[in-house]
Amino acid sequence: MRHGSVIGPAVAGTWYPGNREELADTVDALLTAAGARSEGPRTPVTALIAPHAGFAYSGAIAASTFLTIQQRSFDRVVLLGPSHYFAFRGAAIPDAAGACRTPLGDMPIDREAVAALRGERGFVADDRMFEPEHALEAELPFLQRTLHGDASIVPILLGGRASHEDATLVARAIAPLLSTSTLVVVSSDFTHFGPRFGYEPFKDDVPARLRALDMGAIAAIEAGDAVAFARYVETTRATICGHRAIDALLALPGRTARARLVEYDTSGRMTGTWEHSVSYAGIAFPGNVGGAA
């Protein structure tokens, strides 16, 4: 891939509308509906956890999450998510690509930040890791319709075989990039339940028990307790696809305020079928994640 080439879009027209106007209208409608559900004034945040499924399923939760940054200005957005297609250790960053594309346009990649990460332990630079991936791409249209002004992005994928130690190395590497003008977005769905996902820890009272399972993980995240979150995932084997990216977020310095759950839902509730269900949670971190102002 030549220098300055573009990554994506991989799932436009399938996971979300492939037409520019239709996509803008869809995201704006989701944001408007989220605003009607929102309670009270929004506290400034510098980090988010948002889902990445098809917009028909996770779009409402994603909209509520990104509503917390509507009309905010950031110079840089660090995007962390899981690789669904490559089972490697550590993390991947783009190699030569200069931007990530959706039907709404291109978001430039912060080449200086990527160059700084290239020399860090545990990072591999490879555009191919990003080409089929939906986890980060699903967040871009919401960023494009909520952020005020231009922001560059730092896409980072944690490999399918990444460890907790790998996540800690990622946190240490990105910490120097953070400031009050940096937004961190972690892309993760929560529990994937049912035989399709090889995860059925219970078969009765699924809606209530699934919610309780998710809320246990969310409680550890809200408390900012990286150890408790990692232990909870290991003990329950909860199928949170972006749990290593969440590990990295929780390992970042400078968190003194509690995160808060913005909104939660499940595909099971939407479809009325609980044989298989994926959970979606939006979580916002108040404005003191990261380094110096």
N, C-alpha and C positions, 0 to 999 in steps of 0.2 A: 504494500500500500504506500503510495507516494506521500511525501510530506505535504501537509495542508489538506489532505483528503478528509472526508466526512464520514462519521459513523451513523448508521441508521437512515431512516427508521426501519425497524424490524417488524413491528406489530401494528403499524398504522393500517387501518382498514379492517382489522380483525379484533384487536383488543380495545381499540378506540377508533373514532371516525378517521378516515384517510383523507377527507376533504378539508381544506383549511377553514372555510367558513363554517362548516358543520362542526368541526372540532372546537372552534372558538365558541360557537353557540352552546355546545354541549357542556364545556367546562364552565362557561359563564352561568349557565342555568344551574349547574351543580353548586357553584359558589353562592348564587342567590338563595337557593334552597337551604344551604348550610347557614347562611346569615339569618334566615328566618328561625332556625333551630337554636342559634347561638344565644347564650345567656350572658348579658352584661358586656362591659368593655373588655377589649382584648389586651392582655399583658404582653409587652414586647418579648420575643423569644429569639434565641440564637441557635436552637437545634430542634429538630422534629423527627419523629418516627412516623412513617406513612406507609399505607399498603400499596401493592403493585399489581393487583389482579385486573381483569378486564373492567372497564369503567362501569359496565352494567351492574357489577357486583360490588367493587370497592370504591367506585367513584364518589359516592356520597361521603364516605369516611375520609377519603383523601381530600375532598373539598373542604370539609370542616377543619382538617389539619392545616391546610395551606391558607385558609382564611385568616389564620393567626398572623400571617406575614403580609397580608394584602396591603399594597401601596408602601411597603417597607423598601428601603434601598440597602443592598449589599454589594460589595465589590467582588466577592468570591463566594461560590457555593461548593462545599465539599460533599460529594455524593458517595455514600457507602451502601453497598448491597451485596447480596450473595450471587455467586455464579451458579446458574441452574444447568449449565452445559459443560463445564470443565471442572474435573475433580483434582485440582492442584492444591498444594500447600501454599500458604502465604497469600499475597494479594497481587492483583494485576492493575496496571495503569495503562492508558493509551500510549502507543509508541510514536507514530508519525501523524496521527489524525489531528486536525486543527479545530474540529467542531463536532457536536452531536446534533442531529437533525430530527425535527418532527414536521408535520405539515404546517405548523405555525412559523417555521423558520429555523435558523441555526442558533445554537448557543455555543459561543467560543470556548474552547478548552484553554485553561490557564497553563500555557506551555512552560512558564517559569516555575510554577509550583510542581508540575509533573516532572520537570528536569531535576528539581530538588529531591523528589521522592525516588527517582530512578536509582540513585546511589545508596538508598537505604536498604538495610537487611530485610529480606523477605519479600521484596517487590520484584515483579517481572513486568517488562514493558512489551505489550503484545496487543495490537488492535483486534486480532482475531477473537480474543476473549469477549469482546464487546459486541461484535457484529450480530449475533443472534439473540442477544440478551434483552429481556423485557424489564428487568427489575429497576434499572435506572431510567430507562426510556419512559416508563409509565409516569414518572414524577415530573418530567420536563414540561408537558403542556400546562400543568398547574403552576409551575414556576413562571412560565412565560406569560400567564394570564394574571398573576398576582404581583410579581415584583415590579417595583417602580424603578425605571432606568435599566441600565445594562449591568449584567454580572457575568463573569466567566465561571466555568465549572471545572472541578477536579474530580473526574470519575474514578472510583476505586471499587473493584470487585474482589471480595474475599472468596477464595477457592472452596470447592466442595469438600476438600479435606483439610481446610484450615482449622487450626487448634485455638484454644484459648490463649496460648502463648503467642500465636501469630497475631491475634487480635490486639494483644497488648503492644506488640511491636508496631502495628499499624497506628495505634493511638499515639505512641511516642514519636512516630515519624511525622504525623500530621499536626501535632501540637504546635510547632513553630509557625504553621500557616494560619493559626486562628487568631482572631481579634473580634472586636465588637462589630466590625464590618464584614465578618465571615459568618455565613449560615452553614450549619451542618445538617444534612438530610440523610437519615437512614431509611432505606427501603426494605420493608419486611412485612409479610403477612404473618399471622399468628397460627394457632393450631390447625393443622390439616388432619381432619378426622375421617376415618372410615377405611374400608378394605382397599380402596383405590390408592390410599396413601400408606397402607401397611401399618395403620395406627388405630387400634380400637381398645383403649384401656378400660372401657365400660360399654355396656350395651343397653342399659336402662336409664331413664331420666336423662337422656343425652343433652337436651338444651341447657338444663340447670348445671349439670356436671361439667359440660364443656365450658360454660361461662366461668364456673369456679376455677377450672384449670387455667384458663387464660388470665383470670384476675390474680391468681397467685404470681404469675410471671410479671404482670403489670405492676403489682404492688412493689416488687423488688426494684423495678425500673423507676417507679415514682420516688422511691426512697433513695435512688442513686447508689444502690448497693450492688456493685459488680460481682462480688463473691456470692451473695445470696442468689442473684439471677443465674449465674453460671451453675451453681449447685442445684437450683430448682430445675433447670433444663436437663441437667444430667440425671437427676433423680426421677423425674416424671417422664423423661424422654420426649417431652413436648416437641412437636414437629413445627417449630418456629423457624421458617426457612432462613431468615436473616439474623439468627441469634448471634453469630460471630460478629456481624456488623454492629449489633447492639452491644456486645461485649466491648468493642472498640470505643463506642460512644461513651459507655459508662466508665471507661478507663481514662478519659480525657481529664485534664486538670481544670480546676477553677469552678467546680460545681458546688454552690452553697445553698441554692434554693431547690425545693422539691419540684420534680416534673409533675405534670398533671395529665390525666386521661382526658382527651378532648371528646372522643366519641368512639363507640364500639358497636360492632354488628357481626353477623355471621351469614354466610350464604345459605345455611340451613333455614334460618328464619325467613329469608327472602323467598326461597323456593318452597318452603313447607315440607321439605324432604331432608331427613336427618341421617340417612344411610351414609352420605358423604357431606362434609361441611368444611369450609375454610373460614377462619376468623380474621376479622380486620379491626385494627385499633389505630387511632391517631393519638399521639402523645407529644406534648409540647414541653420544652425545657426553657424556663425563664432566662432572661438575658444576661447570664453570667457563665456560660459554658465557654471554655477556651482560655486564651492567653490574654495578653495586655490589650488595652483599648487602643 
